[in-house]
Amino acid sequence: QVQLVESGGGLVQPGGSLRLSCAASGIIFSYYHMGWYRQAPGKQRELVALITSGGSTNYVDSAKGRFTISRDNAKNAVYLQMNSLKPEDTAVYYCSARRTSAGPTYWGQGTQVTVSS
């Protein structure tokens, strides 16, 4: 059974930082491309950052220079370091895992990030 469990969300002031973590089980973690998505109220879920099984990264334009995605294959974990947070970053953040484009995407339950003064 595949499980992705996110943690690290919370309330932070504009300009602050948060580090999200996602612990994976039930998959051969190193084989999977891992992603962080977010969904704000009334908006579609969007990809924020992706790290491939080989370690290549990609970011949505609004996250470039502020967010960093990383993975630790020994711990079956993926992280999202978020700096210089803005109110528009407020959303539920989801961890995802996918092995191939034709395969299933697994999702975590999400963690709320609220950026507000």
VENJO-V69177 format. One record per backbone hydrogen bond with DSSP energy under -0.5 kcal/mol. NH is the residue of the N-H (numbers start at 1). CO is the residue of the C=O. Records with the same first field share a line. If there is no record, write none. Layout:
NH = CO, CO
//
This chain:
3 = 25
5 = 23
6 = 4
7 = 21
10 = 112
12 = 114
15 = 85
16 = 13
18 = 82
20 = 18, 80
21 = 7
22 = 78
23 = 5
24 = 22, 76
25 = 3
29 = 27
31 = 28
32 = 29
33 = 98
34 = 51
35 = 96
36 = 49
37 = 94
38 = 46
39 = 92
43 = 40
46 = 38
48 = 36
49 = 36
50 = 58
51 = 34
52 = 56
55 = 52
58 = 50
60 = 48
63 = 60
64 = 60, 61
66 = 63
67 = 63
68 = 81
70 = 79
72 = 77
75 = 72
76 = 72
77 = 72
78 = 22
79 = 70
80 = 20
81 = 68
82 = 18, 80
83 = 66, 81
84 = 15
85 = 16
89 = 86
90 = 87
91 = 113
92 = 39
93 = 91, 111
94 = 37
96 = 35
97 = 106
98 = 33
99 = 104
103 = 100
106 = 97, 104
108 = 95
109 = 4
111 = 93
113 = 91
114 = 10
116 = 12, 114
//
